[in-house]
Structure formats: structure tokens, C-alpha cells
Amino acid sequence: MIKTEPHSCDDLVDTINTRVTNRTVGEKKLIEPKKLERLQHVAKTITGANLKIIDTEKELNELADIVGKTDRIRFMDEKEYSNFLHEICWTPEEAFERKTGVDIATIELTPSEVAGFKMARHKEVMDLLKEWNAGRGFEKLSKKSILAASAMGFVTMPGYGCNDFFEGGRAVQRIWLTANKTNISLHPLCAPVFLFLKLMHSKERDIPGELVKELETLRERFAKLMSINSSSLGEIFLFRLGVADKPVVRSYRKPVDAVLIYKNKE
């Protein structure tokens, strides 16, 4: 007998083609508690998935400081810096051709922030910032975004296996579609998740030694804030929630069958 899942999220199919990353900062507005509870309920339609909501001023201030500092460390880490350069599409032509990554036009940047991003493309500049122990400006963008957020969300799964991340990704998509369907904007902010996983689990950790201690301290703060008490927990996704106008520029997308290949080896 073929087992099928409950049809509790079938209504989300109509939102698939309109799902969007919204990086607009906008004015800070409260989200109705019932809408946040709905997102947590949707997360739990995937077995083992959990969505923690951070929405008090004290929590958001703490998280903004953590994420800002991890963003700076990300730029100082050679491999993560390379990933950043590959992730950003610097021109409309590049965004159209690649249909992946982050179109810089979708990021709400001031002229000085655009200039900073473009300067960051040059390795010589980054080498000097490392030498001078500088780069605090890289903390500002994510801090500004989080402090203007209505709430932050953090998705976890019980384990740290391939299937946990696959199922966790399904939970994220259901949350994202539900948010967009109820006029809530969603913007991933996963730099700390990636760096903390590298810190804890990677055998090829290439984070500069002088930054490891700072990252360990940030990790302790993040774990306390998110009530994480196990290194085997699947830490899947961190994102920003808000109430903002729809973005003027939408990212291009490749067809699903061009990017999604999954084999469960467990």
C-alpha cells in the first residue's frame, strides 16, 4: 500500500510561482500573533521540524549583533569570501544569464553600501582589512535589517543527517509560501548558521585562527538565544520576517529539474 502525506498544505501550491525573497527593510511593523502561530503550525507539518520565533526588542538586538559580527567574519574567511563573490550577481545581464545567486539590485543598499560591496570584490582590499583588523562596516547591513524586522525565525530538525536537511528544506518552503500568502515578507539571513556549522562539524575548517575564538563566543551567545542544547541538532535556516511592499526587482529562477537532485543515502 502506498503511503501519502496529509493534504494540509495543498492550498500553498498556488503561491509557488509568486514566492519571493523580499530584502526591503521598510518600516518596522508588528505581525499578528495568529499569523506567526500559523507559520509554526505549518513547520510542524514536516515531522520533527520546529520553528522558533524571535520577536522581542531585547532578542532582536542580541541577534542583530551576533549576525552582524558573523557577517564580518564571513568576509574575513577566504573560502566564505569566495562564496560571497560567486553568490552575488553584479549586473542585470549577469543575473539574467545565471538565474541563480543574489541579484545586487534586489538588495536595498545605500550608495555608500553599494560602493562598499563593489570594493569588497577586490582581494587586495580584503587582505588589507584583515591586516588592519578592520571591516566593521560589513556588520551594518544585516544589523539594520534585523533591527527593522518584525520577527526572526529559526528552523531546526532533530538530527544532522542528509534527510534532516532535505525535510528541513521542505519545512522552510512551506513556511515561506505561507508567509508570502499572508503578506509577510521573508528574507534568509543564514551566514551565522553556515559559519557555526563549519565551526562545529567541518574537518577542513579554514577560518583564520584569530577569528575562531570570536566565532566560538558568538556561537555560545547564539545557542543560548535559540535554546540549543545539542550539537547533533539540525540547524537548518535563519530568516527575517517583516511587513513590506513587494520588491520592485524579482530574482530570476532556473527550472526545478535543473537544480534539484536528491538521493537519500541513509
VEXDREN-2710 file (C-alpha; in Angstrom, 1 decimal):
% VEXDREN-2710
k/r/px/py/pz
1/MET/0.0/0.0/0.0
2/ILE/1.4/3.4/-1.0
3/LYS/1.5/5.9/1.9
4/THR/0.7/9.5/1.1
5/GLU/1.1/12.6/3.3
6/PRO/-1.8/14.6/4.7
7/HIS/-3.1/17.3/2.3
8/SER/-2.9/20.0/5.0
9/CYS/-0.7/22.3/2.8
10/ASP/-2.2/21.7/-0.7
11/ASP/-3.5/25.3/-0.7
12/LEU/0.1/26.5/-0.9
13/VAL/0.6/25.3/-4.5
14/ASP/-1.0/28.5/-5.9
15/THR/1.7/30.5/-4.2
16/ILE/4.7/28.6/-5.6
17/ASN/5.1/30.9/-8.7
18/THR/4.8/34.1/-6.7
19/ARG/7.1/33.1/-3.8
20/VAL/9.8/35.8/-3.4
21/THR/12.7/36.9/-1.3
22/ASN/11.9/40.3/0.0
23/ARG/15.0/42.2/1.2
24/THR/13.1/45.6/1.6
25/VAL/13.9/46.9/5.0
26/GLY/10.8/49.2/5.3
27/GLU/9.1/50.4/8.5
28/LYS/9.1/48.1/11.5
29/LYS/5.5/46.7/11.9
30/LEU/4.1/44.0/14.2
31/ILE/2.9/40.8/12.7
32/GLU/-0.3/39.4/14.2
33/PRO/0.4/36.6/16.7
34/LYS/-2.0/34.3/14.9
35/LYS/0.0/34.7/11.7
36/LEU/3.2/33.7/13.5
37/GLU/1.5/30.8/15.1
38/ARG/0.3/29.7/11.7
39/LEU/3.9/29.6/10.5
40/GLN/4.9/27.5/13.4
41/HIS/2.0/25.1/12.8
42/VAL/3.0/24.8/9.1
43/ALA/6.6/24.0/10.1
44/LYS/5.3/21.1/12.2
45/THR/3.5/19.5/9.2
46/ILE/7.0/18.1/8.5
47/THR/7.9/15.5/11.1
48/GLY/10.5/16.8/13.5
49/ALA/10.6/20.3/12.2
50/ASN/10.5/23.2/14.6
51/LEU/10.2/27.0/14.1
52/LYS/11.4/29.3/16.8
53/ILE/10.2/32.9/16.6
54/ILE/12.4/35.8/18.0
55/ASP/10.4/39.0/18.2
56/THR/11.2/41.0/21.4
57/GLU/13.4/44.1/21.2
58/LYS/15.9/42.5/23.5
59/GLU/16.2/39.3/21.5
60/LEU/16.3/41.1/18.1
61/ASN/19.1/43.4/19.4
62/GLU/21.1/40.4/20.6
63/LEU/20.6/38.6/17.3
64/ALA/21.4/41.6/15.2
65/ASP/24.8/41.9/17.0
66/ILE/25.6/38.2/16.5
67/VAL/24.6/38.1/12.8
68/GLY/26.4/41.4/12.1
69/LYS/29.7/40.1/13.6
70/THR/29.4/36.7/11.8
71/ASP/28.9/38.6/8.5
72/ARG/32.1/40.4/9.1
73/ILE/33.9/37.2/9.9
74/ARG/32.5/35.6/6.8
75/PHE/34.2/38.3/4.7
76/MET/37.5/37.6/6.5
77/ASP/37.3/33.8/5.8
78/GLU/38.9/33.1/2.5
79/LYS/36.5/30.3/1.4
80/GLU/33.4/32.1/2.6
81/TYR/34.6/35.3/0.9
82/SER/35.0/33.3/-2.4
83/ASN/31.4/32.0/-1.9
84/PHE/30.2/35.6/-1.5
85/LEU/31.8/36.7/-4.7
86/HIS/30.2/33.8/-6.6
87/GLU/26.8/34.4/-4.9
88/ILE/26.3/38.0/-6.0
89/CYS/25.2/38.9/-9.5
90/TRP/26.7/42.3/-10.1
91/THR/24.8/43.4/-13.2
92/PRO/21.4/42.8/-14.7
93/GLU/23.0/40.9/-17.5
94/GLU/24.8/38.6/-15.2
95/ALA/21.6/38.0/-13.2
96/PHE/19.6/37.1/-16.3
97/GLU/22.3/34.8/-17.6
98/ARG/23.0/32.9/-14.4
99/LYS/19.5/32.8/-13.0
100/THR/20.9/31.9/-9.6
101/GLY/22.7/33.7/-6.7
102/VAL/21.7/37.1/-5.4
103/ASP/21.0/39.9/-7.8
104/ILE/22.5/43.0/-6.2
105/ALA/19.5/45.0/-7.5
106/THR/17.3/43.1/-5.0
107/ILE/19.3/44.2/-2.0
108/GLU/18.2/47.5/-0.5
109/LEU/21.5/49.4/-0.4
110/THR/22.5/53.0/0.0
111/PRO/25.1/54.4/-2.4
112/SER/27.8/54.1/0.1
113/GLU/26.8/50.4/0.8
114/VAL/26.9/49.7/-3.0
115/ALA/30.4/51.2/-3.1
116/GLY/31.5/49.0/-0.1
117/PHE/30.1/45.9/-1.8
118/LYS/32.0/46.7/-5.0
119/MET/35.2/47.4/-3.1
120/ALA/34.8/44.0/-1.4
121/ARG/35.2/42.4/-4.8
122/HIS/38.9/43.1/-4.8
123/LYS/41.1/40.6/-2.8
124/GLU/43.7/43.3/-2.2
125/VAL/41.2/45.4/-0.3
126/MET/40.1/42.4/1.8
127/ASP/43.7/41.5/2.6
128/LEU/44.3/45.0/3.9
129/LEU/41.2/44.8/6.1
130/LYS/42.4/41.6/7.6
131/GLU/45.8/43.0/8.2
132/TRP/44.3/46.1/9.9
133/ASN/41.7/44.0/11.8
134/ALA/39.0/46.2/10.2
135/GLY/35.9/45.5/8.3
136/ARG/33.3/46.6/10.9
137/GLY/31.3/48.2/8.1
138/PHE/30.3/44.7/7.0
139/GLU/28.3/44.4/10.2
140/LYS/25.9/47.3/9.4
141/LEU/23.8/45.9/6.7
142/SER/22.5/42.8/8.5
143/LYS/22.2/44.7/11.8
144/LYS/20.0/47.3/10.1
145/SER/17.9/44.6/8.5
146/ILE/17.3/42.7/11.7
147/LEU/16.6/45.8/13.9
148/ALA/13.8/46.7/11.4
149/ALA/12.4/43.2/11.3
150/SER/9.0/42.3/12.7
151/ALA/10.5/39.0/13.8
152/MET/13.2/36.4/13.1
153/GLY/12.6/32.7/12.5
154/PHE/14.9/29.7/13.1
155/VAL/14.1/26.3/11.7
156/THR/15.6/23.1/13.2
157/MET/15.4/19.4/12.8
158/PRO/16.1/16.6/15.4
159/GLY/19.2/15.3/13.6
160/TYR/22.2/16.3/11.5
161/GLY/21.8/13.9/8.6
162/CYS/21.1/14.4/4.9
163/ASN/17.5/13.6/5.3
164/ASP/17.1/16.1/8.1
165/PHE/18.3/18.9/5.9
166/PHE/16.1/17.7/3.0
167/GLU/13.0/17.5/5.2
168/GLY/14.0/20.8/6.9
169/GLY/14.2/22.4/3.5
170/ARG/10.6/21.2/2.8
171/ALA/9.5/22.8/6.1
172/VAL/11.2/26.1/5.1
173/GLN/9.4/26.1/1.8
174/ARG/6.0/25.6/3.5
175/ILE/6.8/28.4/5.9
176/TRP/8.0/30.7/3.1
177/LEU/4.9/30.1/0.9
178/THR/2.6/30.6/3.9
179/ALA/4.3/33.8/4.8
180/ASN/4.0/35.2/1.3
181/LYS/0.4/34.1/1.0
182/THR/-0.4/36.1/4.2
183/ASN/1.5/39.2/3.0
184/ILE/4.5/38.6/5.2
185/SER/7.9/39.2/3.6
186/LEU/10.7/36.7/4.2
187/HIS/14.5/37.2/3.8
188/PRO/17.1/34.5/4.5
189/LEU/20.0/35.5/6.8
190/CYS/22.0/32.3/7.1
191/ALA/25.6/33.4/7.4
192/PRO/25.8/32.6/11.1
193/VAL/24.2/29.1/10.5
194/PHE/26.8/28.3/7.8
195/LEU/29.7/29.5/9.9
196/PHE/28.6/27.8/13.1
197/LEU/28.2/24.5/11.3
198/LYS/31.6/24.9/9.8
199/LEU/33.0/25.7/13.3
200/MET/31.4/22.6/14.9
201/HIS/31.4/20.0/12.1
202/SER/33.9/20.7/9.3
203/LYS/37.2/18.8/9.3
204/GLU/38.5/21.3/6.8
205/ARG/37.9/24.4/8.9
206/ASP/39.8/27.3/7.3
207/ILE/38.7/30.1/9.5
208/PRO/41.6/32.4/10.4
209/GLY/42.9/31.5/13.9
210/GLU/42.4/34.9/15.3
211/LEU/38.7/34.8/14.4
212/VAL/38.0/31.3/15.8
213/LYS/37.8/32.5/19.4
214/GLU/35.4/35.3/18.5
215/LEU/33.3/33.0/16.5
216/GLU/33.2/30.5/19.4
217/THR/31.9/33.3/21.7
218/LEU/29.3/34.3/19.1
219/ARG/28.2/30.6/18.9
220/GLU/27.7/30.4/22.6
221/ARG/25.5/33.5/22.5
222/PHE/23.5/32.2/19.6
223/ALA/23.0/28.8/21.2
224/LYS/21.8/30.5/24.4
225/LEU/19.4/32.8/22.5
226/MET/18.0/29.9/20.4
227/SER/17.9/27.4/23.3
228/ILE/20.2/25.0/21.5
229/ASN/21.5/22.3/23.8
230/SER/22.7/19.6/21.4
231/SER/25.5/19.6/18.8
232/SER/23.5/16.9/16.8
233/LEU/20.6/19.3/16.2
234/GLY/20.0/20.0/12.6
235/GLU/20.2/23.8/12.4
236/ILE/18.5/24.5/9.0
237/PHE/17.6/28.1/8.3
238/LEU/17.6/31.6/9.8
239/PHE/15.4/34.2/8.3
240/ARG/13.9/37.7/8.7
241/LEU/10.1/38.3/8.7
242/GLY/8.5/41.7/8.0
243/VAL/5.7/43.7/6.6
244/ALA/6.9/45.5/3.5
245/ASP/5.9/46.4/-0.1
246/LYS/6.6/43.8/-2.7
247/PRO/10.1/44.1/-4.2
248/VAL/10.5/46.1/-7.4
249/VAL/13.0/43.6/-8.8
250/ARG/12.5/39.8/-8.6
251/SER/15.2/37.3/-8.9
252/TYR/15.4/35.0/-11.9
253/ARG/15.0/31.3/-11.3
254/LYS/16.2/28.1/-13.1
255/PRO/13.8/25.3/-13.7
256/VAL/13.4/23.0/-10.7
257/ASP/14.7/19.9/-12.6
258/ALA/17.9/21.9/-13.4
259/VAL/18.8/22.3/-9.7
260/LEU/17.1/19.7/-7.6
261/ILE/18.8/16.3/-7.4
262/TYR/18.4/14.3/-4.2
263/LYS/19.3/10.8/-3.2
264/ASN/18.8/9.6/0.4
265/LYS/21.8/7.6/1.4
266/GLU/20.7/7.0/4.9
END
